């Protein structure tokens, strides 16, 4: 069955997607729009690069491959806004993939920013195909089992039957995901778990992330707890705090009330509280700068992010070796600038 087979003859449908400078609907900008418009059994394609008038971060370029120089001579959204709105003129339905949470609100923001009334676009019924995926690929145990094995040959809702199904699903998915074994799967899915929690993990710059839900660190649009608190209060209030006084599902519980209270009154203090009680693994801290102090048994390395100290002398040795290498490279660079290297770069001039 083709896409046109599922369109009613009288409908005009647009599928669209955008690439952007980042994931913040309020501050980031669209740099590319692609669309297909179906009408009367035919379709038109639309694709354009847009100059966002702000730099494209490296992390965004690593995702979509679009660089500043690629859009330098492209029109701005102010110049293209009317054309883009024209794509949706007379449209009966809009389709996106995960657009409900990002593409749609970002496009609305762009329209508003350039003085175009977004209401004609807002009023069009929209179908997020990701919701179709959730509808069909249910996470119910029996549905996942049938999807993987093509049948249901265990006793549903019998404790041991469900255990056997879970065992089979785990073996199949660990193999499909090429994790190799359960330990690697655990570390991949829950890197830098906080206090053994399967719900909260350490992420970049010692920020705390969820492992499930709309803004999961494993998903397409990860946000730290602090970012959710600051930017997505509806999600925080409904999904993080929960219906009764708040609850981090799967969290240890000992700090739960304190964390929620801190987010209400002093969210910046939350990471420090968790760091003191459930600091990240030592290997995680090695990503960040160390400060060194003289301890009773030698030099102690202190993580600049969480403040935790490490007595392992090899950390200091490795750090000093890296500093020496960096100093040597800096010295070589200075000599190169002075022209002290012979032609061809081998050795120093006498």
C-alpha positions as CSV (number, residue, x, y, z in Angstrom):
1,X,0.0,0.0,0.0
2,X,1.4,3.4,-1.0
3,X,0.9,6.7,0.8
4,X,-1.5,7.9,-1.8
5,X,-3.7,4.8,-1.2
6,X,-4.5,6.1,2.4
7,X,-5.3,9.7,1.3
8,X,-9.0,10.4,0.7
9,X,-9.4,11.9,-2.8
10,X,-10.8,15.2,-1.5
11,X,-7.9,15.8,0.9
12,X,-4.8,18.0,0.5
13,X,-2.0,16.7,2.8
14,X,1.4,18.1,3.6
15,X,4.3,16.2,5.2
16,X,7.1,18.4,6.4
17,X,10.3,18.3,8.4
18,X,12.8,20.9,9.5
19,X,16.5,21.0,10.5
20,X,17.6,23.7,12.9
21,X,20.5,25.3,14.8
22,X,19.4,23.4,18.0
23,X,16.5,22.0,20.0
24,X,15.4,25.2,21.9
25,X,12.1,26.3,20.3
26,X,12.5,29.8,21.7
27,X,16.1,30.6,20.7
28,X,17.0,28.3,17.9
29,X,16.3,28.8,14.2
30,X,15.3,26.8,11.2
31,X,18.0,26.2,8.6
32,X,16.2,23.8,6.3
33,X,12.6,22.9,5.4
34,X,11.6,19.9,3.4
35,X,8.0,19.1,2.4
36,X,5.7,17.0,0.2
37,X,2.3,18.3,-0.7
38,X,-0.2,15.8,-1.9
39,X,-3.3,17.0,-4.0
40,X,-5.6,15.3,-6.5
41,X,-3.4,12.1,-6.7
42,X,-0.2,14.1,-7.3
43,X,2.5,15.5,-5.2
44,X,5.0,18.4,-5.2
45,X,8.3,18.5,-3.3
46,X,9.8,21.5,-1.6
47,X,13.3,21.8,0.0
48,X,15.2,24.9,0.8
49,X,18.1,26.1,3.0
50,X,17.6,29.1,5.2
51,X,20.1,31.5,6.6
52,X,19.3,31.6,10.4
53,X,21.4,34.8,10.9
54,X,23.0,33.1,13.9
55,X,25.9,30.6,14.0
56,X,25.1,26.9,13.6
57,X,26.7,25.0,16.6
58,X,29.1,22.2,15.8
59,X,26.9,19.7,17.7
60,X,24.0,20.6,15.3
61,X,26.2,20.3,12.2
62,X,27.3,16.9,13.4
63,X,23.6,15.8,13.3
64,X,22.5,17.2,9.9
65,X,25.8,18.1,8.2
66,X,24.7,21.7,7.4
67,X,27.4,24.4,8.1
68,X,27.4,28.2,8.3
69,X,29.0,28.4,4.9
70,X,26.2,26.2,3.4
71,X,23.6,28.7,4.3
72,X,25.5,32.0,4.0
73,X,24.0,32.9,0.7
74,X,20.5,31.4,1.4
75,X,17.4,33.5,2.0
76,X,16.3,34.3,5.5
77,X,13.1,33.1,7.0
78,X,11.8,36.7,6.7
79,X,12.3,36.4,3.0
80,X,10.8,32.9,2.8
81,X,8.0,33.1,5.4
82,X,5.2,33.9,3.0
83,X,6.3,31.1,0.6
84,X,6.4,28.6,3.5
85,X,3.0,29.6,4.7
86,X,1.8,29.1,1.2
87,X,2.7,25.5,1.4
88,X,-0.1,25.1,3.9
89,X,-2.7,27.1,2.2
90,X,-5.9,25.0,1.6
91,X,-4.3,22.0,3.4
92,X,-6.6,19.6,5.2
93,X,-4.0,17.7,7.2
94,X,-0.3,18.0,8.2
95,X,1.9,15.0,9.0
96,X,5.2,15.1,10.9
97,X,7.4,12.7,12.8
98,X,7.9,13.9,16.3
99,X,6.8,17.3,15.0
100,X,4.2,17.8,17.8
101,X,7.0,18.5,20.3
102,X,9.4,20.3,18.1
103,X,8.9,21.0,14.3
104,X,5.4,22.5,14.7
105,X,6.1,24.9,17.7
106,X,9.5,26.0,16.1
107,X,7.8,26.8,12.8
108,X,5.1,28.8,14.7
109,X,7.8,30.7,16.5
110,X,9.5,31.6,13.2
111,X,6.2,32.8,11.7
112,X,5.6,35.0,14.7
113,X,9.2,36.3,14.7
114,X,8.8,37.7,11.1
115,X,5.4,39.1,11.6
116,X,3.3,36.4,9.9
117,X,0.1,35.3,11.6
118,X,0.5,31.6,12.4
119,X,-3.2,31.0,13.0
120,X,-3.9,29.5,9.5
121,X,-1.1,26.9,10.2
122,X,-2.1,26.3,13.8
123,X,-5.7,25.5,12.8
124,X,-4.8,22.7,10.4
125,X,-5.3,19.2,11.9
126,X,-2.0,17.5,12.5
127,X,-1.0,13.9,12.8
128,X,2.3,13.0,14.4
129,X,3.3,9.7,12.9
130,X,5.3,8.9,16.0
131,X,2.0,8.4,17.8
132,X,1.1,5.8,15.1
133,X,4.3,4.0,15.9
134,X,3.4,4.0,19.6
135,X,0.0,2.8,18.8
136,X,1.1,-0.1,16.7
137,X,4.4,-1.0,18.4
138,X,2.9,-1.3,21.9
139,X,5.4,-1.8,24.7
140,X,3.1,-4.4,26.3
141,X,5.1,-7.5,27.0
142,X,3.0,-9.8,24.8
143,X,3.1,-7.4,21.9
144,X,6.8,-7.0,22.0
145,X,7.2,-10.8,22.2
146,X,5.0,-11.4,19.2
147,X,6.8,-8.7,17.2
148,X,10.1,-10.4,17.9
149,X,9.1,-14.0,17.6
150,X,6.0,-14.0,15.5
151,X,3.8,-15.8,18.0
152,X,2.8,-15.9,21.7
153,X,3.9,-19.2,23.2
154,X,4.1,-18.3,26.8
155,X,1.4,-18.0,29.5
156,X,0.5,-14.4,29.7
157,X,0.0,-12.8,33.2
158,X,1.5,-15.9,34.8
159,X,4.5,-14.8,36.9
160,X,6.9,-17.4,35.6
161,X,5.4,-17.2,32.1
162,X,6.2,-13.5,32.0
163,X,9.6,-14.2,33.4
164,X,10.3,-16.6,30.6
165,X,9.1,-14.0,28.0
166,X,11.3,-11.3,29.5
167,X,14.3,-13.7,29.4
168,X,13.7,-14.4,25.6
169,X,13.1,-10.7,24.8
170,X,16.3,-9.7,26.6
171,X,18.4,-12.2,24.8
172,X,16.9,-11.2,21.4
173,X,17.3,-7.5,21.9
174,X,20.8,-7.6,23.3
175,X,21.8,-9.5,20.2
176,X,19.9,-7.2,17.8
177,X,21.4,-4.1,19.5
178,X,24.9,-5.7,19.3
179,X,25.6,-5.1,23.0
180,X,27.2,-8.4,23.4
181,X,26.2,-9.0,27.0
182,X,23.9,-7.7,29.8
183,X,26.6,-5.6,31.5
184,X,27.3,-3.7,28.3
185,X,23.6,-3.3,27.7
186,X,23.1,-1.9,31.2
187,X,26.0,0.6,30.8
188,X,24.8,1.7,27.4
189,X,21.2,2.2,28.5
190,X,21.9,3.7,31.8
191,X,25.4,5.4,31.6
192,X,26.6,6.9,34.9
193,X,23.5,5.8,36.8
194,X,22.9,7.8,40.0
195,X,22.9,5.7,43.1
196,X,21.8,2.6,41.2
197,X,18.7,4.3,39.9
198,X,17.3,3.3,36.6
199,X,15.5,6.6,36.2
200,X,18.2,9.2,36.8
201,X,21.7,9.3,35.3
202,X,24.6,11.7,35.0
203,X,24.9,13.4,31.6
204,X,27.2,16.0,30.0
205,X,28.6,18.6,32.5
206,X,27.3,16.6,35.4
207,X,23.7,17.4,34.6
208,X,21.1,15.0,35.7
209,X,18.8,13.3,33.1
210,X,15.9,10.9,33.0
211,X,16.3,7.5,31.3
212,X,12.7,7.4,30.1
213,X,10.0,9.7,28.9
214,X,9.7,12.5,26.4
215,X,13.0,14.2,27.3
216,X,15.0,11.0,28.0
217,X,18.7,11.0,27.6
218,X,18.1,8.0,25.3
219,X,15.6,9.8,23.1
220,X,15.7,12.3,20.3
221,X,15.3,15.5,22.4
222,X,17.0,14.9,25.7
223,X,16.8,17.6,28.4
224,X,18.3,17.6,31.8
225,X,16.1,17.9,34.9
226,X,17.1,21.5,35.3
227,X,16.2,22.3,31.6
228,X,12.9,20.5,32.0
229,X,12.2,22.6,35.1
230,X,13.2,25.8,33.3
231,X,11.7,25.3,29.9
232,X,9.0,22.6,30.1
233,X,7.2,23.2,33.3
234,X,4.0,21.5,32.1
235,X,6.0,18.3,31.7
236,X,7.8,18.8,35.0
237,X,4.5,19.3,36.9
238,X,2.7,16.5,35.2
239,X,5.4,13.8,34.8
240,X,8.2,14.6,37.2
241,X,6.3,15.8,40.2
242,X,3.5,13.3,39.6
243,X,0.0,13.5,40.9
244,X,0.7,13.1,44.6
245,X,3.5,15.3,46.0
246,X,6.0,14.3,43.3
247,X,7.8,11.1,42.5
248,X,10.9,10.0,40.6
249,X,9.9,6.5,39.6
250,X,12.7,4.0,40.5
251,X,14.7,6.6,42.4
252,X,16.3,5.6,45.7
253,X,13.8,7.7,47.6
254,X,16.2,9.0,50.3
255,X,16.6,12.3,48.5
256,X,13.3,12.5,46.6
257,X,11.5,15.1,48.7
258,X,14.7,17.2,49.1
259,X,15.3,17.2,45.3
260,X,11.7,18.3,44.5
261,X,11.8,21.0,47.2
262,X,15.1,22.3,45.8
263,X,13.7,22.4,42.3
264,X,10.8,24.5,43.6
265,X,12.9,27.0,45.4
266,X,16.6,26.6,44.4
267,X,17.0,24.3,41.4
268,X,20.7,25.2,41.0
269,X,21.5,23.4,44.3
270,X,20.0,20.1,43.2
271,X,23.1,18.8,41.4
272,X,25.3,19.6,44.3
273,X,23.0,17.7,46.7
274,X,22.9,14.6,44.5
275,X,26.7,14.8,43.8
276,X,27.4,14.7,47.6
277,X,25.2,11.7,48.1
278,X,25.5,9.8,44.8
279,X,28.5,11.1,42.9
280,X,29.1,9.9,39.4
281,X,31.5,7.1,38.7
282,X,35.2,8.0,38.7
283,X,35.6,7.4,35.0
284,X,32.9,10.0,34.4
285,X,34.6,12.6,36.4
286,X,37.8,12.1,34.4
287,X,36.1,13.9,31.5
288,X,36.3,17.2,33.4
289,X,39.1,19.3,34.7
290,X,40.8,18.4,38.0
291,X,42.1,20.6,40.8
292,X,44.9,19.1,42.9
293,X,45.5,19.5,46.6
294,X,48.1,18.0,49.0
295,X,46.5,15.2,50.9
296,X,47.7,13.1,53.8
297,X,49.0,10.4,51.4
298,X,50.0,12.6,48.5
299,X,48.2,14.6,45.9
300,X,44.4,14.4,45.8
301,X,42.5,15.1,42.5
302,X,39.3,17.0,43.0
303,X,36.6,17.0,40.3
304,X,35.9,20.6,39.3
305,X,32.2,19.8,38.6
306,X,31.1,17.8,41.6
307,X,33.9,18.5,44.1
308,X,34.7,14.9,44.8
309,X,38.3,14.0,45.6
310,X,40.2,11.0,44.3
311,X,43.3,9.6,46.2
312,X,44.4,7.5,43.3
313,X,48.0,8.6,42.6
314,X,47.8,7.4,39.0
315,X,45.3,10.2,38.3
316,X,47.9,12.8,39.3
317,X,50.6,11.1,37.3
318,X,48.4,10.9,34.2
319,X,47.4,14.5,34.6
320,X,51.0,15.7,35.0
321,X,52.1,13.6,31.9
322,X,49.3,15.2,29.9
323,X,50.3,18.7,31.1
324,X,53.9,18.0,30.1
325,X,52.8,16.8,26.6
326,X,50.7,19.9,26.3
327,X,53.5,22.2,27.4
328,X,55.9,20.5,24.9
329,X,53.4,21.0,22.1
330,X,52.9,24.7,23.1
331,X,56.6,25.2,23.1
332,X,56.9,23.6,19.6
333,X,54.2,25.8,18.3
334,X,56.1,28.9,19.7
335,X,59.3,27.8,18.0
336,X,57.5,27.2,14.7
337,X,56.1,30.8,14.9
338,X,59.6,32.0,15.5
339,X,60.9,30.1,12.5
340,X,63.3,28.1,14.6
341,X,62.6,24.8,12.8
342,X,64.6,24.0,9.7
343,X,62.9,23.7,6.3
344,X,61.0,20.4,6.3
345,X,60.4,20.6,10.1
346,X,63.2,18.3,11.2
347,X,65.3,19.5,14.2
348,X,66.1,23.0,15.5
349,X,68.4,25.5,13.8
350,X,71.8,25.9,15.4
